[in-house]
Amino acid sequence: MRRKLILVDDDKISLLITKKVIQSIITDDFFSEILIFDQPGLCLDQMAAISFQEEKICILLDLNMPLISGWDFLEKLSLIDPKENIPVVILTSSVSELDRERSKGYSRVKDFFSKPMSEALVKRIYQICMEME
């Protein structure tokens, strides 16, 4: 089964750093691909065309983005994936306890981390994606 990790953040530099950190810690071919999107709408459009039977997908999502926030993204994702086959890990600049609590209202959100990226977060992403088998 192929696994894809999708990073969604409006900050291009943060996306590149996050991808490099993940690749430096998970060095095998665990992910067939790591895709980065700085436009959440484009990510949602492309996800609508994916066959979830052929690929397992995990999303790393920022909350604070213009036009389509992370919260909006989660709502739109539920229309594309109503069975919640796609788990989400939030990685955000927010340190708000309200955001952390709000994320618990989404069963597809498996964890919540504040930036910056850490080795513990990479290990947690790996664990979540392993559970998708």
C-alpha positions as CSV (number, residue, x, y, z in Angstrom):
1,M,0.0,0.0,0.0
2,R,1.4,3.4,-1.0
3,R,1.5,6.1,1.6
4,K,1.5,9.8,0.9
5,L,2.2,12.6,3.4
6,I,0.6,15.9,2.4
7,L,1.9,19.1,4.0
8,V,-0.5,22.1,3.9
9,D,0.8,25.5,5.0
10,D,0.7,29.0,3.4
11,D,4.4,29.5,4.4
12,K,6.6,28.1,1.6
13,I,9.8,28.2,3.7
14,S,8.1,26.3,6.6
15,L,6.9,23.7,4.1
16,L,10.4,23.1,2.7
17,I,11.9,22.9,6.2
18,T,9.2,20.6,7.4
19,K,9.7,18.3,4.4
20,K,13.5,18.2,4.9
21,V,13.2,17.4,8.6
22,I,10.8,14.6,7.9
23,Q,13.0,13.2,5.2
24,S,16.1,13.4,7.4
25,I,14.4,11.4,10.2
26,I,12.3,8.9,8.2
27,T,15.0,7.7,5.7
28,D,13.3,4.6,4.3
29,D,10.7,4.6,1.6
30,F,7.9,4.7,4.2
31,F,6.2,7.6,2.3
32,S,6.0,7.0,-1.5
33,E,5.7,10.8,-1.8
34,I,5.6,13.9,0.4
35,L,3.5,16.6,-1.3
36,I,3.6,20.2,-0.3
37,F,0.8,22.7,-0.8
38,D,0.9,26.4,0.0
39,Q,-2.7,26.8,-1.3
40,P,-5.2,24.7,0.7
41,G,-7.8,25.0,-2.0
42,L,-5.5,23.5,-4.6
43,C,-4.8,20.6,-2.2
44,L,-8.5,20.0,-1.8
45,D,-9.0,20.0,-5.5
46,Q,-6.3,17.5,-6.1
47,M,-7.5,15.3,-3.2
48,A,-11.0,15.1,-4.8
49,A,-9.4,13.1,-7.6
50,I,-7.5,10.5,-5.5
51,S,-8.6,6.9,-5.0
52,F,-8.4,6.3,-1.3
53,Q,-8.4,2.5,-1.9
54,E,-5.1,2.7,-3.8
55,E,-3.3,5.1,-1.5
56,K,-3.1,5.9,2.2
57,I,-2.8,9.6,2.9
58,C,-1.9,11.5,6.1
59,I,-2.1,15.3,6.3
60,L,0.0,17.7,8.3
61,L,-2.0,20.9,8.5
62,D,-1.4,24.5,9.5
63,L,-4.4,26.4,11.0
64,N,-3.5,30.0,10.4
65,M,-3.8,30.5,6.6
66,P,-5.5,33.2,4.6
67,L,-8.5,32.5,2.4
68,I,-9.0,28.9,3.6
69,S,-8.0,28.4,7.2
70,G,-7.1,25.0,8.6
71,W,-10.6,24.9,10.2
72,D,-12.2,25.5,6.8
73,F,-9.9,22.9,5.3
74,L,-11.1,20.3,7.8
75,E,-14.7,21.1,7.0
76,K,-14.2,20.8,3.2
77,L,-12.1,17.6,3.7
78,S,-15.1,16.0,5.3
79,L,-17.0,16.4,2.1
80,I,-14.2,14.7,0.1
81,D,-13.6,12.0,2.7
82,P,-16.8,11.5,4.7
83,K,-15.6,8.1,6.1
84,E,-12.6,9.9,7.6
85,N,-10.0,7.6,6.1
86,I,-7.5,10.5,6.0
87,P,-6.0,11.3,9.4
88,V,-4.7,14.9,10.1
89,V,-2.0,16.1,12.4
90,I,-2.1,19.8,13.1
91,L,1.2,21.7,13.1
92,T,0.5,25.4,13.7
93,S,2.0,28.6,15.0
94,S,-1.0,28.8,17.3
95,V,-0.3,28.3,21.0
96,S,-3.9,28.8,21.9
97,E,-5.5,26.3,24.2
98,L,-8.8,27.1,22.5
99,D,-7.4,25.9,19.2
100,R,-6.1,22.7,20.8
101,E,-9.5,22.1,22.4
102,R,-11.4,22.8,19.2
103,S,-9.2,20.3,17.3
104,K,-10.5,17.6,19.6
105,G,-13.9,18.1,18.0
106,Y,-12.6,16.5,14.8
107,S,-12.2,12.8,15.1
108,R,-9.8,12.8,12.1
109,V,-7.4,15.1,13.9
110,K,-5.0,12.7,15.6
111,D,-2.7,15.2,17.3
112,F,-1.9,18.9,17.7
113,F,1.6,20.4,17.7
114,S,2.8,23.9,17.9
115,K,5.7,24.9,15.5
116,P,8.5,24.4,15.1
117,M,8.8,20.9,13.7
118,S,10.4,18.4,16.1
119,E,11.7,14.9,16.0
120,A,8.9,13.9,18.4
121,L,6.4,15.2,15.9
122,V,8.0,13.2,13.0
123,K,7.8,10.1,15.2
124,R,4.2,10.7,15.9
125,I,3.4,11.2,12.2
126,Y,5.1,7.9,11.5
127,Q,3.1,6.2,14.2
128,I,-0.2,7.6,12.9
129,C,0.5,6.6,9.4
130,M,1.5,3.1,10.5
131,E,-1.9,2.7,12.2
132,M,-3.5,3.3,8.8
133,E,-2.7,-0.2,7.6
